[in-house]
């Protein structure tokens, strides 16, 4: 996904307020061996881009001063009640450095699963993204999870998901969550989904 950024010469509360009033959003690009760069973006284009999943979970092409570089969206701040992006942070991408990113899970096959078709369970996705470590070239836009084989009382664990080549799950030292049937609830963890029967 591509976007255009412009150089920002002034910083501070007053300068940022004037920038937002003119339809721009202040931001910063940091990382790699280069110094942090103050930038500004068109607010309306940014607002629509933030609604797309790919903008949050993939390598972005940033055009800046006639040059294109690869960046990741790292953070953004919204106004408490207005539809206004107040600030945005990007990180430069080094092709040879492993990065950690949260990747969304795309579930499919729920309606064909025995848990839904036969046992009339309702599926609730407890986790909708997982953190992976990989090189930028191997970063997936999403991870597909097939739920066709899910049956009542069984769980889907992280090690049941096939990750794309070059990706490893990041668990931060936690054991893989396990769950079973309790009180009529069939839990599936996986990204954990559970089906309420």
C-alpha positions in Angstrom: 0.0 0.0 0.0 1.3 3.4 -0.9 0.9 6.8 0.7 2.5 10.3 0.3 4.2 12.2 3.1 5.4 15.8 3.1 8.2 17.4 5.1 7.2 19.1 8.3 9.4 22.1 9.3 7.7 23.2 12.6 6.9 21.3 15.7 5.1 22.0 19.0 1.6 22.2 20.2 0.7 25.4 18.3 2.2 24.3 15.1 0.5 21.0 15.2 -2.9 22.6 15.9 -2.5 24.9 12.9 -1.5 21.9 10.8 -4.6 20.0 11.8 -6.8 23.0 11.2 -5.4 23.1 7.6 -6.4 19.4 7.0 -3.0 17.8 7.6 -1.9 15.3 10.2 1.5 15.6 11.9 3.7 12.5 12.1 7.1 11.1 12.5 9.2 8.4 10.8 12.0 6.8 12.9 14.2 3.7 12.9 17.1 2.2 10.9 20.3 4.3 10.8 18.6 7.6 9.7 17.6 10.4 12.1 13.9 10.7 12.9 12.0 12.7 10.3 9.1 15.0 11.0 6.3 14.5 8.4 2.8 15.6 7.6 0.1 13.8 5.7 -3.3 14.7 4.1 -5.8 13.9 6.8 -8.7 12.7 4.6 -6.4 10.3 2.7 -5.0 9.0 6.0 -8.4 8.7 7.6 -9.6 6.4 4.8 -6.3 4.4 4.8 -6.6 3.7 8.5 -9.9 1.9 7.8 -8.1 -0.7 5.7 -6.7 -3.7 7.4 -3.7 -3.8 5.1 -2.6 -0.3 6.3 -2.1 -1.7 9.9 -0.6 -5.1 9.1 1.7 -4.8 6.1 4.8 -3.1 4.7 3.8 0.3 3.4 5.5 2.3 0.6 6.0 5.9 1.7 6.7 8.5 -1.0 8.7 11.4 0.6 10.6 14.1 -1.3 10.5 12.1 -4.5 11.9 9.0 -2.9 10.1 5.8 -1.8 10.9 3.9 1.3 9.4 1.0 3.2 7.8 1.7 6.6 5.4 0.1 9.1 2.6 1.8 11.0 3.6 1.7 14.6 1.1 4.0 16.4 -1.5 6.7 15.9 -3.6 8.9 18.2 -7.2 9.8 17.7 -9.2 12.7 19.1 -11.3 11.6 22.0 -14.6 12.3 20.2 -14.0 13.9 16.8 -13.2 11.9 13.7 -9.7 13.3 13.7 -6.3 11.6 13.6 -4.1 13.7 15.8 -0.6 12.1 15.2 0.9 9.1 13.5 4.2 7.2 13.9 5.9 5.1 11.3 9.0 2.9 11.6 11.5 2.5 8.7 12.0 -1.1 7.6 15.4 -2.8 7.2 15.2 -5.7 4.8 17.7 -7.7 6.9 16.3 -7.1 10.4 13.7 -9.3 12.0 10.5 -7.4 13.0 7.7 -8.2 15.3 4.2 -7.5 14.1 0.6 -8.4 15.0 -1.0 -10.1 12.0 -4.8 -10.4 11.7 -6.4 -13.8 11.5 -9.0 -14.5 8.7 -11.3 -17.3 9.7 -13.2 -19.5 7.2 -15.2 -22.7 7.1 -17.2 -22.0 10.2 -20.6 -22.8 8.6 -19.2 -26.1 7.3 -17.8 -27.2 10.7 -19.5 -30.0 12.6 -19.7 -27.7 15.7 -22.0 -25.3 13.8 -23.8 -27.6 11.3 -24.5 -30.5 13.6 -24.2 -29.3 17.2 -25.6 -25.8 16.5 -22.8 -24.0 18.3 -22.1 -20.3 17.9 -18.5 -19.3 17.2 -16.9 -16.5 19.1 -13.4 -15.4 18.1 -11.5 -14.5 21.3 -8.3 -13.6 19.5 -8.3 -12.0 16.1 -4.6 -11.5 15.6 -1.3 -13.1 16.6 2.2 -11.6 16.9 4.8 -13.0 14.6 8.5 -12.5 14.1 9.8 -12.5 10.5 11.9 -10.6 7.9 10.0 -7.8 6.2 9.8 -9.8 2.9 8.0 -12.6 4.7 5.4 -10.5 6.6 1.9 -11.7 5.6 -1.0 -9.3 5.3 -3.1 -11.9 7.2 -3.1 -15.5 8.3 -5.9 -17.8 7.1 -7.4 -20.2 9.7 -9.7 -23.0 8.4 -12.3 -24.0 11.0 -14.0 -26.7 8.9 -12.6 -29.5 11.1 -13.7 -28.0 14.4 -15.9 -30.2 16.5 -17.8 -29.7 19.8 -15.5 -29.9 22.8 -12.2 -29.6 20.9 -9.9 -26.7 20.9 -7.8 -25.0 18.2 -4.4 -24.1 19.4 -1.7 -21.9 18.1 0.4 -24.9 16.9 -2.7 -26.0 14.9 -2.3 -23.0 12.6 0.0 -23.1 9.6 2.1 -20.0 9.6 3.5 -18.6 6.3 7.1 -19.5 5.5 9.6 -17.5 7.5 7.2 -16.6 10.3 7.5 -17.6 13.9 4.9 -17.0 16.6 5.8 -14.7 19.4 4.4 -15.9 22.8 6.4 -13.7 25.2 7.2 -16.7 27.4 3.6 -17.7 27.9 2.5 -21.3 27.5 0.0 -22.0 24.8 -3.5 -21.4 26.1 -5.6 -24.6 26.5 -9.3 -24.8 27.0 -12.0 -27.4 27.0 -15.7 -27.8 27.6 -17.2 -26.1 30.6 -20.7 -25.2 31.3 -21.9 -25.9 27.8 -19.2 -23.7 26.2 -16.9 -25.3 23.6 -13.8 -23.2 23.6 -11.2 -23.0 20.8 -8.1 -21.2 21.3 -5.9 -20.1 18.5 -6.1 -17.4 18.1 -8.8 -18.6 20.2 -12.2 -19.0 18.9 -14.8 -20.7 21.0 -18.2 -22.0 20.1 -21.1 -21.6 22.5 -23.4 -24.5 22.3 
